[in-house]
Amino acid sequence: MIWKSTWSHHAATPVVGYTIIGFFGPVVSLIISIGMANVAGATKKSFTAAAIFIAYCVGNVGSAPSINFISIFTFCRLSDRNSSVRQP
């Protein structure tokens, strides 16, 4: 949203994008605290918090290549269609 928007004099899209970024940090801590609230014992709470955080990190790392792969695959399919139309 921020990267692909136009940066003109009255650019509302980048401002909205930067505003949305501020909401992601508190959500992570809330997810971890909600997961820990349902578990009894200090060791189990620590393990639950670590497991949630590792799952969150793996999801963030794994989602970027999958989105890139999907966009490349879609672009290749569209370019194949266009190239077959252009050929006589």
C-alpha positions in Angstrom: 0.0 0.0 0.0 2.8 2.4 0.9 5.2 1.2 -1.7 2.9 1.1 -4.7 1.0 4.3 -4.0 1.7 7.6 -5.7 3.6 10.2 -3.6 1.9 13.4 -4.8 1.3 16.6 -2.9 -2.0 15.3 -1.3 -1.1 11.6 -0.9 -3.7 10.0 1.4 -2.8 6.4 0.7 0.8 6.5 2.2 -0.6 8.3 5.3 -3.2 5.6 5.8 -0.6 2.9 5.2 1.7 4.4 7.9 -1.3 4.7 10.2 -2.2 1.0 9.8 1.4 -0.1 10.5 1.0 1.2 14.1 -1.7 -1.4 14.8 0.4 -4.5 14.2 2.7 -4.3 17.2 0.0 -4.4 19.9 -1.8 -7.2 18.2 1.3 -9.5 18.6 1.5 -8.9 22.3 -2.3 -9.4 22.7 -2.1 -12.7 20.9 0.7 -14.0 23.1 -1.0 -12.8 26.3 -4.4 -14.4 25.4 -2.6 -17.7 24.6 -0.8 -17.6 27.9 -3.9 -16.7 29.9 -5.4 -20.1 29.2 -2.4 -22.1 30.5 -1.5 -22.7 34.2 2.1 -22.9 35.4 5.2 -20.7 34.7 7.0 -23.2 32.5 3.9 -24.0 30.4 3.2 -20.2 30.0 6.7 -19.6 28.8 6.6 -22.5 26.4 3.2 -21.3 25.1 4.4 -17.8 24.6 7.5 -19.0 22.8 5.5 -21.4 20.6 3.1 -18.6 19.6 6.0 -16.2 18.9 7.8 -18.8 16.8 4.6 -19.6 14.9 4.1 -15.9 14.2 7.6 -15.5 13.0 7.4 -18.6 10.7 4.2 -17.3 9.3 5.7 -13.9 8.5 8.8 -15.5 6.9 6.9 -18.1 5.0 4.2 -15.8 3.7 6.5 -13.5 1.7 7.9 -16.1 -0.7 4.5 -17.7 -1.2 3.0 -14.3 -2.2 6.0 -13.7 -4.5 5.5 -17.1 -6.0 1.8 -16.6 -6.6 2.4 -13.2 -8.2 5.1 -14.6 -10.5 2.9 -17.5 -11.4 0.0 -15.2 -12.2 2.3 -12.9 -14.2 3.7 -15.8 -16.2 0.2 -17.1 -17.0 -0.9 -13.6 -18.1 2.2 -13.1 -20.2 1.7 -16.5 -21.8 -1.8 -15.6 -22.8 -0.7 -12.3 -24.2 2.2 -13.8 -26.2 0.0 -16.5 -27.7 -2.5 -13.8 -28.8 0.2 -11.7 -30.4 1.7 -14.5 -32.5 0.2 -14.9 -36.0 
